[in-house]
Amino acid sequence: VTLVKEKKIIPSQIIDYSRELEEGPYGIYQPKRRYVRKVPLKDIDMIIVPGIAFDQKGNRLGRGGGYFDRFLTKLKKRNIPMFGLAFKFQILKQIPVFVHDIPVDKLIYA
């Protein structure tokens, strides 16, 4: 769940995608408020990370808010595997990378 004012992401369990999701900030679907079920970081086994584009080293281009980078920093400290999910055309040779950017561990694309 993206909390715009707090500039953070809260992981939430989703049970019924068709009923529980709505379009949130930045056009990303997230649980409707009444369906938010917070998940402690210790219970996360892996994460699939969205991106507009990725480079071949796993760096990702997001929407510029830094939400995922702040969240991924917490996961990186816990050695939770992170996967980028993309179409082949989203994999570029190079994208802009900044100090706070957290790369994914592996890319999955079709």
N, C-alpha and C positions, 0 to 999 in steps of 0.2 A: 504494500500500500504506500503510495507516494504522499508524503506530508509536505506540501509546498512551503508553508510558513516556517516549519522547523527544518526544512531542507534535508529530509531523511527518508529512508525507506524502512517499512516494517514488514518483515516476512509474515505471510498469512496462508493458512491452509485453505485450499479450494476443493470442494466436494462435487458440486454440480455447476460446471462451466456455463451452461446455457441459462441458468437461473440466477446465479450469484454475481456475474461480472457486469460491469458497466465501463464505458469509456471514461478514463480519468485524465489527469493533467498530461500534456504532451501527446495525447491520443493513445495512450497505453491503457489497455484494459486492466482493471483491478477489481477486487471484491467490493460490492456495495457495502456501505457502512454496517448494516445489520448482519452481514455475513463475515465480518472480519474475525478471524480466529488466529491470534498471534502465535507464532512459532518461535520458541527460544533458539538462539543460534546453536546451542549444543545439540539440538535435534535435527539440524540440517546436515544431510549426507553429501549433497552436491548441489550446484546451482547452474541453471541454463541462463546465460546472459544475452539479452538482446543487443543489437547494434545496428546502426545505419550502414556501417562498413567495418571491415577488419583488415589488418595487414597479415602477412604470412607469419609474423612473430606472435600473433595473438592480441596485438593492441587493437582497441575498439574505438570507433567514432560513435559517440552517443548524441544526445540532443543539447549538450552544453550546460546542463544544470549541475552536473557533478554528483547527482544522487547515487548512481551506481558506484562511482569511484569511492565515495565515502563508505558505502555499504560493503563493497568488495574488500576494502582495507581491513575491516573487522573479520571477514571470512578468511582472508589470506593469513592472518595471525593464527587461525585455528587449523590451517592446512586443509581447508574444505576445497575439493576439486571444483574448478569453474570451467564451463564449456560455453563457447560461443556458437550460436545457431544461425546459419545464414544460407543464402543461395550463392552459387559460385560467382555470380556477377558482383557480389558484395565483398569479395576477397580481392584486395588491391595490393600492389607491390609495396606501397608506402602510404601512410596517413600521418597527419600531424600528431605528435606525441608530446605530452607535457609531463612534468615531474610527478604530479599527483595521479596520473593515469595508471590503472592497474590492468595488466594484460590477462587474458584468459589462459588456462592451461592447455586446452585443446580446442580446435575448431571442427565443427561438424557442418558439412554443407552438401548441397545437392545440385 
